[in-house]
Amino acid sequence: MDPTECPPTKRRKIEFADVDVDVDVDRISELGDDLLIEILSLLSTKEAVQTSLLSKRFQNLWASVPVLDLNFDEFCPDDDTINNLQDFEEQELLYLSLEEKFTKFVDGVFEHRDPSINVDSFNLKWDEEESNPAPAIKWLDTVAKLKPKFLTVKICTEDQIFQVPDSIFSCKSLQEMELNLDLEAIRPRLVDLPCLKKITLRSVGIVNGVLQKLSRLPALEEMVLSNCHFNTCEISSSTLKRLVVEGSPDDHPDEIIRSS
């Protein structure tokens, strides 16, 4: 974590008739915990953690936020800094350092957040080509135990193989799921998502039989397949209201059979 320092709270003096009243400019700290946590939920997790430096009032609030928004890009310097490096080896060393920093940060978040607080929404974006996203498997396994309702994962690497753990496909609390995997395949041994209403797959390799398992989910209403690679398949659903297939025609089957 490399949180930025925040200036101390400022005070201003207001005069009412002949009475001088000192008024705190900062009224946010006077709000209740529930409202402050709701506000922190609108920030990325890195930004929420940084608020712990504002005052003792904020020191542990981030640990109760039911939203985890983890983005590798927030740990990267701007393009000019990267382009000013002398050669490829220097850039590679930089990204290795950033990967270590990001991994350490996310591990720390899971270690220090309140374990009694479930995760309503989980968003992970890690799309640096030179990175090894293996730690994300452990994070997803942990999140699956925290009863998430909404899950978005974007992991795109050049040489590393990433496999979404089976725990995600048997997470009974999930209502919406989006996966963007740079054409990595999903191979769940079991699909048990009784509350899932919407699934979005972007740049995902889908092995035979998986789409049929997903389409048969009892609450599924919407399925989006964007730039995915899969063979001819059958989608069988009595609940599906919207099916979107988009992307390169070369990656689509000759026929999608939809039955109810």
C-alpha positions in Angstrom: 0.0 0.0 0.0 1.2 3.4 -0.8 -1.6 5.7 0.3 -1.2 9.4 -0.2 -1.1 11.7 2.8 -4.1 13.9 3.4 -4.1 17.4 4.9 -5.3 17.9 8.4 -8.9 19.0 8.9 -9.3 22.8 8.5 -11.4 25.0 10.8 -13.1 28.2 10.0 -14.5 30.9 12.3 -18.1 32.1 11.8 -19.5 35.1 13.6 -23.2 35.2 14.7 -24.0 38.7 16.1 -21.5 39.1 18.9 -20.8 35.4 19.3 -17.8 33.7 17.8 -18.4 30.0 16.8 -15.7 27.6 15.7 -17.1 25.3 13.0 -15.4 22.2 11.7 -15.2 22.2 7.9 -15.1 18.4 8.0 -18.6 17.1 8.7 -18.1 13.7 7.1 -16.5 12.2 10.2 -19.7 13.0 12.1 -21.8 10.7 9.9 -22.8 7.3 11.1 -20.8 4.2 10.3 -23.4 2.7 8.0 -23.4 5.8 5.8 -19.7 6.2 5.8 -19.3 2.6 4.8 -21.8 3.1 2.0 -19.7 6.1 0.8 -16.5 4.0 0.9 -18.2 1.4 -1.2 -18.2 3.8 -4.1 -14.4 4.0 -4.0 -11.9 1.4 -5.3 -10.5 -0.8 -2.5 -7.1 1.0 -2.7 -8.8 4.4 -2.2 -11.0 3.0 0.6 -7.9 1.8 2.4 -6.2 5.1 2.0 -9.0 6.9 3.9 -7.6 5.2 7.0 -5.1 8.0 7.1 -7.7 10.7 7.4 -8.3 10.2 11.1 -8.9 7.6 13.8 -12.6 7.8 12.8 -11.7 6.2 9.5 -8.9 3.9 10.6 -10.8 0.6 10.4 -13.9 1.5 8.5 -12.6 0.2 5.1 -12.4 -3.3 6.7 -16.2 -3.4 6.9 -16.9 -2.4 3.3 -18.9 -5.1 1.5 -17.4 -4.2 -1.9 -14.0 -5.2 -3.2 -12.7 -3.4 -6.3 -9.2 -4.5 -7.1 -7.4 -3.0 -10.1 -3.8 -3.7 -11.1 -3.8 -0.5 -13.1 -4.0 1.6 -10.0 -0.5 0.4 -9.1 1.0 1.2 -12.5 2.9 4.4 -13.3 1.8 6.6 -16.2 2.8 5.7 -19.8 5.5 8.4 -19.9 7.3 6.9 -16.9 7.3 3.5 -18.5 8.4 4.8 -21.9 11.3 6.6 -20.3 12.9 3.4 -19.1 16.0 2.5 -21.0 15.2 -1.0 -22.2 12.8 -3.9 -22.0 14.6 -5.5 -19.1 14.0 -2.4 -17.0 10.3 -2.4 -17.9 10.1 -6.1 -17.0 11.7 -5.5 -13.6 9.3 -2.6 -13.0 6.3 -4.8 -13.7 7.6 -7.6 -11.5 7.9 -5.0 -8.7 4.3 -3.8 -9.4 3.0 -7.4 -9.5 4.6 -8.1 -6.1 3.2 -4.8 -4.7 -0.3 -5.6 -6.0 -0.3 -9.1 -4.7 0.9 -8.0 -1.3 -1.8 -5.4 -1.2 -4.6 -7.7 -2.0 -3.4 -10.4 0.4 -3.3 -7.7 3.1 -6.9 -6.7 2.3 -8.2 -10.2 2.8 -6.0 -10.7 5.9 -7.2 -7.5 7.7 -10.8 -7.0 6.5 -13.6 -8.0 8.9 -14.2 -11.7 8.3 -17.8 -11.4 9.5 -18.6 -9.1 6.6 -19.7 -10.8 3.4 -18.7 -9.4 0.0 -21.7 -8.1 -2.0 -19.7 -7.2 -5.0 -16.2 -8.3 -6.2 -14.4 -6.8 -9.1 -10.9 -7.9 -10.1 -9.0 -6.4 -13.1 -5.5 -7.8 -13.8 -4.7 -7.5 -17.5 -1.0 -6.9 -17.6 0.6 -9.2 -20.2 3.8 -9.8 -18.3 2.1 -10.7 -15.0 1.4 -14.1 -13.4 -2.1 -14.0 -12.1 -1.8 -17.3 -10.1 -2.6 -15.6 -6.7 -6.0 -14.7 -8.1 -7.1 -18.3 -7.8 -6.7 -18.1 -4.0 -8.5 -14.8 -3.9 -11.4 -16.2 -5.9 -11.6 -19.2 -3.6 -11.8 -16.9 -0.6 -14.4 -14.6 -2.2 -16.6 -17.6 -3.0 -16.9 -18.3 0.7 -18.0 -14.7 1.4 -21.4 -15.0 -0.4 -20.9 -12.5 -3.2 -23.9 -11.4 -5.3 -22.0 -9.7 -8.1 -18.6 -10.9 -9.5 -16.5 -9.4 -12.3 -13.1 -10.8 -13.3 -10.9 -9.6 -16.1 -7.6 -11.4 -16.3 -5.6 -11.1 -19.5 -2.0 -12.3 -19.6 0.3 -13.2 -22.5 2.1 -16.4 -21.4 0.4 -17.5 -18.2 -2.5 -19.9 -18.1 -5.3 -19.0 -15.7 -8.1 -21.3 -14.6 -11.2 -19.9 -12.8 -11.5 -22.2 -9.7 -14.5 -24.5 -9.4 -15.6 -22.7 -6.3 -16.9 -19.8 -8.4 -19.2 -22.1 -10.4 -20.7 -23.5 -7.2 -21.2 -20.2 -5.4 -24.9 -20.3 -4.5 -25.2 -16.6 -3.7 -24.1 -15.2 -7.1 -26.7 -13.3 -9.1 -24.5 -11.8 -11.8 -21.1 -12.9 -13.1 -18.9 -11.5 -15.8 -15.6 -13.2 -16.9 -13.1 -11.8 -19.4 -10.2 -14.2 -19.7 -8.3 -13.5 -23.0 -9.6 -16.7 -24.5 -8.6 -18.9 -21.6 -11.0 -21.8 -21.3 -13.5 -22.4 -18.5 -13.8 -26.1 -17.5 -16.0 -26.3 -14.4 -16.5 -29.9 -13.1 -19.8 -28.7 -11.5 -22.1 -25.8 -12.2 -24.3 -25.0 -9.3 -25.5 -21.4 -9.4 -29.1 -21.4 -8.3 -29.4 -17.6 -8.0 -27.5 -16.6 -11.1 -29.7 -14.3 -13.3 -27.1 -12.9 -15.7 -23.8 -14.3 -17.0 -21.5 -12.4 -19.4 -18.5 -14.2 -20.9 -16.0 -12.1 -22.9 -13.0 -13.6 -24.7 -13.6 -16.9 -23.1 -12.9 -20.4 -24.4 -15.8 -22.6 -23.7 -15.4 -26.4 -23.9 -18.2 -28.7 -25.0 -21.0 -29.1 -22.6 -20.3 -26.0 -20.4 -22.8 -23.7 -22.2 -25.5 -26.2 -21.9 -24.9 -26.5 -18.1 -24.9 -22.8 -17.7 -28.0 -22.3 -19.8 -29.9 -24.8 -17.6 -29.5 -22.7 -14.5 -32.9 -22.3 -12.8 -32.9 -18.5 -12.4 -30.9 -17.5 -15.6 -32.6 -14.7 -17.6 -29.7 -13.2 -19.6 -26.6 -14.7 -21.3 -24.0 -12.6 -23.2 -21.3 -14.2 -25.2 -18.8 -11.7 -26.6 -15.7 -12.7 -28.7 -15.9 -16.2 -27.2 -14.6 -19.4 -28.9 -16.8 -22.5 -28.8 -18.1 -25.2 -31.0 -21.7 -26.0 -32.0 -23.7 -26.3 -28.9 -27.2 -26.5 -27.5 -28.6 -23.9 -25.2 -31.5 -25.3 -23.3 -33.5 -23.0 -21.0 -37.0 -22.4 -19.9 -36.1 -19.1 -18.1 -33.7 -17.4 -20.5 -35.2 -14.1 -21.8 -32.2 -12.6 -23.6 -29.3 -14.2 -25.5 -26.6 -12.1 -27.0 -23.8 -13.5 -29.2 -21.3 -11.0 -30.6 -17.8 -10.9 -31.9 -15.8 -12.5 -34.7 -18.0 -14.9 -36.8 -15.0 -17.2 -37.2 -15.1 -17.9 -33.4 -18.8 -18.8 -33.4 -20.4 -22.1 -34.1 -22.2 -22.8 -37.4 -25.4 -23.2 -35.4 -26.7 -22.4 -31.9 -29.6 -24.6 -31.0 -31.9 -23.0 -28.5 -34.6 -25.1 -26.9 -36.8 -24.8 -23.8 
